[in-house]
Amino acid sequence: MRTIMKRYLLAAACLLLTVTARAQQPGFKWNVLPVKGLLLSVPAPQDVPLLCRFIKEALKAEGVNTLALRIEYAYQFKSHPELAEHNAISENDLKQIVEACRESGIRFIPTLNLLAHQSEQTEMGPLLKHYPQLDESPDYNPPVPWKNGGMFDFYSKCVCPQHPDLFPIIFSLMDELIDVCGADAFHVGLDEAWIIGYDKCPRCGGRDKAELFGAYVTALHQHLKEKKCQLWMWSDRLIDGKTTNLLAWQASMNNTARAIDMIPKDIMICDWKYEDAPPTPGYFAVKGFHVLPAACGNKDVALAQLEQVYAARKNALRAEFSRTLSERMPGVFETMWVNTREFIDGYYNRKGVRPATQDNVDTFKALFAEIRKKEKQ
């Protein structure tokens, strides 16, 4: 019995030393997140200096190291000047923002929706307004639900991923933003694509929606790979809304979810969940993707997502084989869908900020305060 006990204690001591040694490895610190991201909307031209100061002063102090900017068509494209919206920022404006990020040690990622969100409420967006042939469903304009009780929003019109005119246009837009920003990653959106594989589309009708979506993601990925850029995208079209009960907004109810097994694994998945914190980040990590949980205006959700990230990263201390999975959850990605000036006003507690915006700001502050606290451990 004593011999067995000695062997047991010796084995336990060896295991403890191994775990301790791995815990002290300088290459991996579970509590230091490689990606501490924030999504903001592109500012009005007159607010560019305001954003630049905010980046250098507030975002750097908060610990943000990645800023994705929703540029969309609020930019004066030289490749397609007809697509620039009213009051769009200039190349010089954008370069000022990028330079502010560079000086602050913040990675800059341009963002452009390349499938859905080609309209806003009942107003067609610039791409489909100027190139109506790209509309996946030109005869189908779903009602705005808060007006007519419909299931879908007109604002989420989609481009046809199989149209021969599409890639020459969007590739030129992507290339221009990549070159101006010196970007090494590009967020292509792809969320809330409810109109894909439309029955009346002569190119997509009757085809497998998962295959259509997977092929489109792969084509975008290949182009970005040639530009030495990582593809970032939203998660919802890759999650089965029925199985998870996440339904049609945070997941897919139109049979695109199987595309998760059809796309390259070196994509960064931004897993937006705003109402609660289901374990979907772990699902993407197990599938082989790098994933960033993305909250918005709910502090409890943001902190619960953060705990999932830390729990996964701590597993790297237990065994060498689990380190890979831990590294696939490199951080978080807080999202803001409000006007950038209003967000900055909320950050500095100025008057006149809407409650929803203040919730966004408070969530951002709470999340990054917790990150800074953990990094001191």
C-alpha positions as CSV (number, residue, x, y, z in Angstrom):
1,M,0.0,0.0,0.0
2,R,2.8,2.4,0.9
3,T,4.5,1.7,-2.5
4,I,1.3,2.4,-4.4
5,M,0.8,5.7,-2.4
6,K,4.4,6.8,-3.1
7,R,3.9,6.1,-6.8
8,Y,0.6,8.1,-6.7
9,L,2.3,11.1,-4.9
10,L,5.2,11.0,-7.3
11,A,2.8,11.0,-10.3
12,A,0.8,13.9,-8.8
13,A,4.0,15.9,-8.2
14,C,5.1,15.3,-11.8
15,L,1.8,16.4,-13.1
16,L,1.8,19.5,-10.9
17,L,5.3,20.4,-12.1
18,T,4.3,19.9,-15.7
19,V,1.2,22.1,-15.3
20,T,3.2,24.8,-13.5
21,A,5.9,24.8,-16.1
22,R,3.3,25.2,-18.9
23,A,1.6,27.9,-16.9
24,Q,4.9,29.8,-16.8
25,Q,5.5,29.4,-20.5
26,P,6.1,33.0,-21.9
27,G,4.4,32.1,-25.2
28,F,0.8,31.9,-23.8
29,K,-0.9,34.0,-21.1
30,W,-4.5,33.1,-20.7
31,N,-5.4,36.5,-19.2
32,V,-3.8,38.6,-21.9
33,L,-6.1,38.9,-24.9
34,P,-4.4,39.3,-28.3
35,V,-7.6,40.9,-29.7
36,K,-9.4,43.7,-27.7
37,G,-11.7,45.0,-30.4
38,L,-14.3,47.7,-31.0
39,L,-16.6,48.4,-33.9
40,L,-17.5,52.0,-34.6
41,S,-19.4,53.8,-37.4
42,V,-17.6,56.1,-39.8
43,P,-17.9,59.7,-38.6
44,A,-19.1,62.7,-40.5
45,P,-16.2,64.5,-42.1
46,Q,-16.4,67.3,-39.6
47,D,-16.1,64.8,-36.8
48,V,-12.9,63.1,-38.0
49,P,-10.6,65.2,-35.8
50,L,-12.9,64.3,-32.8
51,L,-12.6,60.6,-33.5
52,C,-8.8,60.9,-33.9
53,R,-8.5,62.5,-30.5
54,F,-10.8,59.9,-29.0
55,I,-8.6,57.1,-30.4
56,K,-5.4,58.6,-29.1
57,E,-6.8,59.5,-25.7
58,A,-9.7,57.2,-24.7
59,L,-9.3,54.1,-26.8
60,K,-5.6,53.7,-26.1
61,A,-6.2,54.2,-22.4
62,E,-9.1,51.7,-22.3
63,G,-6.8,49.1,-23.9
64,V,-8.5,48.8,-27.3
65,N,-6.0,47.3,-29.7
66,T,-8.2,46.7,-32.7
67,L,-10.7,49.1,-34.3
68,A,-13.1,48.1,-37.1
69,L,-14.7,51.0,-38.8
70,R,-18.0,50.6,-40.7
71,I,-17.1,52.6,-43.7
72,E,-19.8,51.2,-46.1
73,Y,-20.4,53.8,-48.8
74,A,-19.7,56.9,-46.6
75,Y,-16.4,57.2,-48.4
76,Q,-15.4,59.0,-51.6
77,F,-14.3,56.0,-53.7
78,K,-12.1,56.9,-56.6
79,S,-12.7,53.5,-58.2
80,H,-16.5,54.1,-58.1
81,P,-17.2,57.7,-57.2
82,E,-20.9,57.2,-58.0
83,L,-21.3,55.0,-54.9
84,A,-20.2,57.6,-52.4
85,E,-23.0,58.7,-50.1
86,H,-23.8,62.4,-49.2
87,N,-21.3,63.7,-46.7
88,A,-18.8,60.9,-47.2
89,I,-15.3,61.2,-45.8
90,S,-12.3,61.7,-48.1
91,E,-9.2,59.7,-48.6
92,N,-7.3,62.2,-46.4
93,D,-10.0,61.9,-43.7
94,L,-9.6,58.1,-43.7
95,K,-5.8,58.3,-43.6
96,Q,-6.0,60.6,-40.5
97,I,-8.1,57.9,-38.7
98,V,-5.7,55.2,-39.7
99,E,-2.7,57.2,-38.6
100,A,-4.3,57.9,-35.2
101,C,-4.7,54.1,-34.8
102,R,-1.1,53.5,-35.8
103,E,0.2,56.0,-33.3
104,S,-1.9,54.4,-30.6
105,G,-0.9,50.8,-31.4
106,I,-4.3,49.9,-32.7
107,R,-4.9,47.6,-35.6
108,F,-7.3,49.2,-38.1
109,I,-9.9,47.1,-40.0
110,P,-12.1,48.5,-42.7
111,T,-15.7,47.2,-42.9
112,L,-18.0,46.9,-45.8
113,N,-21.2,44.9,-46.1
114,L,-20.9,42.7,-49.1
115,L,-24.1,40.6,-49.1
116,A,-27.1,41.9,-47.1
117,H,-27.8,45.4,-45.8
118,Q,-28.0,46.9,-49.3
119,S,-31.0,49.0,-48.3
120,E,-32.1,50.9,-45.3
121,Q,-35.8,50.7,-44.3
122,T,-37.4,51.6,-47.6
123,E,-34.4,53.3,-49.2
124,M,-32.2,51.4,-51.6
125,G,-28.5,51.7,-50.9
126,P,-25.9,53.1,-53.3
127,L,-24.8,49.7,-54.7
128,L,-28.3,48.5,-55.8
129,K,-29.4,52.0,-56.7
130,H,-26.6,52.4,-59.2
131,Y,-26.4,48.7,-60.2
132,P,-30.0,47.3,-59.9
133,Q,-29.0,44.2,-61.8
134,L,-27.2,43.0,-58.7
135,D,-30.4,42.8,-56.7
136,E,-31.0,39.1,-55.8
137,S,-34.8,39.7,-55.6
138,P,-35.8,42.7,-57.7
139,D,-39.5,41.8,-57.6
140,Y,-39.5,41.1,-53.9
141,N,-39.5,44.0,-51.4
142,P,-40.3,42.5,-48.0
143,P,-42.4,44.9,-45.8
144,V,-40.9,46.8,-42.9
145,P,-42.1,44.8,-39.9
146,W,-42.7,47.7,-37.6
147,K,-45.0,49.2,-40.2
148,N,-46.8,46.2,-41.7
149,G,-46.2,43.3,-39.4
150,G,-44.0,41.5,-41.9
151,M,-41.3,38.9,-41.1
152,F,-38.5,40.6,-43.0
153,D,-37.1,44.1,-43.4
154,F,-36.7,45.9,-46.7
155,Y,-33.5,47.2,-45.3
156,S,-31.9,43.8,-45.6
157,K,-32.0,43.5,-49.4
158,C,-29.1,41.3,-50.7
159,V,-26.9,41.3,-53.7
160,C,-26.9,38.2,-56.0
161,P,-23.7,36.3,-55.2
162,Q,-23.6,34.7,-58.6
163,H,-24.1,37.8,-60.8
164,P,-21.1,38.3,-63.2
165,D,-21.0,42.1,-62.6
166,L,-20.7,41.8,-58.8
167,F,-17.0,40.8,-58.2
168,P,-15.4,43.4,-60.5
169,I,-17.2,46.1,-58.6
170,I,-16.8,45.0,-55.0
171,F,-13.2,43.8,-55.5
172,S,-12.3,47.3,-56.7
173,L,-13.9,48.8,-53.6
174,M,-12.2,46.4,-51.3
175,D,-8.8,46.9,-52.9
176,E,-9.1,50.7,-52.6
177,L,-9.9,50.6,-48.9
178,I,-7.1,48.0,-48.3
179,D,-4.6,50.2,-50.1
180,V,-5.6,53.4,-48.5
181,C,-5.7,51.9,-45.0
182,G,-2.7,49.6,-45.3
183,A,-5.0,47.0,-43.9
184,D,-4.1,43.4,-43.1
185,A,-7.7,42.4,-42.4
186,F,-11.1,43.3,-43.9
187,H,-14.6,42.8,-42.4
188,V,-17.0,41.8,-45.1
189,G,-20.2,41.7,-43.0
190,L,-22.4,38.9,-44.4
191,D,-24.9,39.0,-41.5
192,E,-28.7,38.8,-41.7
193,A,-28.7,37.6,-45.3
194,W,-32.3,36.5,-45.5
195,I,-32.7,36.7,-49.3
196,I,-30.2,34.2,-50.8
197,G,-31.0,31.6,-53.4
198,Y,-34.2,33.4,-54.3
199,D,-36.4,31.1,-56.3
200,K,-36.9,33.6,-59.2
201,C,-33.2,34.4,-59.5
202,P,-32.0,32.9,-62.9
203,R,-28.6,32.2,-61.4
204,C,-29.4,31.1,-57.8
205,G,-33.0,29.8,-57.9
206,G,-33.2,26.2,-56.8
207,R,-29.6,25.9,-55.7
208,D,-28.5,24.8,-52.2
209,K,-28.4,28.0,-50.1
210,A,-25.5,26.7,-47.9
211,E,-23.4,26.0,-51.1
212,L,-24.2,29.4,-52.5
213,F,-23.2,31.1,-49.2
214,G,-20.1,29.0,-48.8
215,A,-18.9,29.6,-52.4
216,Y,-19.4,33.3,-51.9
217,V,-17.4,33.4,-48.7
218,T,-14.7,31.4,-50.3
219,A,-14.4,33.7,-53.2
220,L,-14.1,36.8,-51.0
221,H,-11.6,34.9,-48.9
222,Q,-9.5,34.0,-51.9
223,H,-9.4,37.6,-53.1
224,L,-8.4,38.9,-49.6
225,K,-5.7,36.2,-49.3
226,E,-4.2,37.5,-52.5
227,K,-4.1,40.9,-50.9
228,K,-2.5,39.4,-47.7
229,C,-5.6,40.2,-45.7
230,Q,-7.5,38.1,-43.2
231,L,-11.3,37.9,-43.8
232,W,-13.5,38.8,-40.9
233,M,-17.2,38.1,-41.0
234,W,-20.3,37.9,-38.7
235,S,-21.4,34.5,-37.4
236,D,-25.1,34.3,-37.8
237,R,-25.4,32.6,-41.2
238,L,-23.3,29.8,-40.0
239,I,-25.5,28.8,-37.0
240,D,-28.6,26.7,-37.3
241,G,-31.4,28.8,-35.8
242,K,-33.6,25.8,-35.3
243,T,-31.2,23.6,-33.5
244,T,-30.0,26.4,-31.2
245,N,-33.3,28.1,-30.9
246,L,-31.5,31.4,-31.8
247,L,-33.9,31.8,-34.7
248,A,-33.5,34.2,-37.7
249,W,-31.6,37.2,-36.4
250,Q,-28.7,35.7,-34.4
251,A,-28.7,32.6,-36.5
252,S,-29.9,31.2,-39.8
253,M,-33.4,29.9,-40.6
254,N,-32.8,29.8,-44.4
255,N,-30.5,26.8,-44.6
256,T,-27.1,28.4,-44.8
257,A,-25.7,27.0,-41.6
258,R,-24.0,24.0,-43.3
259,A,-21.7,26.4,-45.0
260,I,-19.6,26.3,-41.9
261,D,-18.0,23.1,-43.3
262,M,-17.5,24.6,-46.7
263,I,-15.3,27.7,-46.0
264,P,-11.7,28.2,-45.1
265,K,-10.7,27.9,-41.5
266,D,-8.4,30.9,-41.3
267,I,-11.4,33.3,-41.2
268,M,-12.1,35.4,-38.1
269,I,-15.7,34.8,-36.9
270,C,-17.3,37.7,-35.1
271,D,-20.0,36.0,-33.1
272,W,-22.6,38.7,-32.2
273,K,-25.0,37.9,-29.4
274,Y,-26.8,40.7,-27.8
275,E,-29.5,39.2,-25.7
276,D,-27.6,36.5,-23.8
277,A,-24.4,34.5,-24.1
278,P,-25.0,31.1,-25.6
279,P,-21.9,28.9,-26.0
280,T,-21.6,29.5,-29.7
281,P,-18.0,30.8,-29.6
282,G,-16.9,27.4,-28.5
283,Y,-18.8,25.8,-31.4
284,F,-16.8,27.9,-33.9
285,A,-13.5,27.2,-32.1
286,V,-14.1,23.4,-32.1
287,K,-14.9,23.7,-35.8
288,G,-11.4,25.2,-36.3
289,F,-12.1,28.9,-36.6
290,H,-10.8,31.8,-34.6
291,V,-13.7,33.5,-33.0
292,L,-14.5,36.8,-31.2
293,P,-17.7,37.0,-29.0
294,A,-19.4,40.3,-29.8
295,A,-21.7,42.1,-27.4
296,C,-23.4,45.5,-27.7
297,G,-25.4,47.2,-25.0
298,N,-25.8,44.6,-22.3
299,K,-23.1,44.5,-19.6
300,D,-24.1,41.1,-18.3
301,V,-23.9,39.6,-21.8
302,A,-20.5,41.1,-22.5
303,L,-19.0,39.9,-19.2
304,A,-20.5,36.4,-19.6
305,Q,-19.0,36.2,-23.1
306,L,-15.6,37.3,-21.7
307,E,-15.8,34.6,-19.1
308,Q,-16.2,32.0,-21.8
309,V,-13.1,33.3,-23.5
310,Y,-11.1,33.1,-20.3
311,A,-12.4,29.7,-19.4
312,A,-11.3,28.4,-22.8
313,R,-7.9,30.1,-22.7
314,K,-7.2,28.6,-19.2
315,N,-7.5,25.2,-20.7
316,A,-4.1,25.8,-22.4
317,L,-2.5,25.3,-19.0
318,R,-3.9,21.8,-18.6
319,A,-2.5,20.0,-21.6
320,E,-0.4,20.8,-24.7
321,F,-3.1,19.6,-27.1
322,S,-5.7,22.0,-25.8
323,R,-3.6,25.1,-26.4
324,T,-4.7,25.2,-30.0
325,L,-8.3,25.4,-29.1
326,S,-7.6,28.0,-26.5
327,E,-5.8,30.2,-29.0
328,R,-8.8,30.1,-31.3
329,M,-10.6,32.4,-28.8
330,P,-8.2,35.4,-28.8
331,G,-10.4,38.1,-27.4
332,V,-13.6,40.0,-27.7
333,F,-15.2,42.5,-30.2
334,E,-17.5,45.1,-28.6
335,T,-19.9,46.5,-31.2
336,M,-21.5,50.0,-31.6
337,W,-24.3,50.8,-34.0
338,V,-24.8,54.4,-33.0
339,N,-23.5,57.7,-34.4
340,T,-19.8,58.0,-33.5
341,R,-20.2,61.5,-32.1
342,E,-23.0,60.4,-29.9
343,F,-20.9,57.5,-28.6
344,I,-18.1,59.8,-27.8
345,D,-20.5,62.2,-26.0
346,G,-21.8,59.3,-24.0
347,Y,-18.3,58.2,-23.1
348,Y,-17.6,61.7,-21.6
349,N,-21.0,61.8,-19.9
350,R,-22.2,64.8,-21.9
351,K,-25.9,65.7,-21.9
352,G,-28.4,64.7,-24.5
353,V,-27.2,61.1,-25.1
354,R,-30.0,58.6,-25.7
355,P,-30.4,55.8,-23.1
356,A,-29.6,53.0,-25.6
357,T,-26.3,54.8,-26.5
358,Q,-25.4,55.2,-22.9
359,D,-26.0,51.4,-22.4
360,N,-23.6,50.8,-25.3
361,V,-21.0,53.1,-23.7
362,D,-21.4,51.6,-20.2
363,T,-21.1,48.1,-21.6
364,F,-17.9,49.0,-23.4
365,K,-16.4,50.6,-20.2
366,A,-17.4,47.6,-18.0
367,L,-16.0,45.1,-20.5
368,F,-12.6,46.8,-20.9
369,A,-12.3,47.5,-17.2
370,E,-12.7,43.8,-16.5
371,I,-10.1,43.0,-19.2
372,R,-7.6,45.4,-17.7
373,K,-8.3,43.9,-14.2
374,K,-7.6,40.4,-15.5
375,E,-4.4,41.4,-17.3
376,K,-3.0,42.6,-13.9
377,Q,-3.4,39.1,-12.4
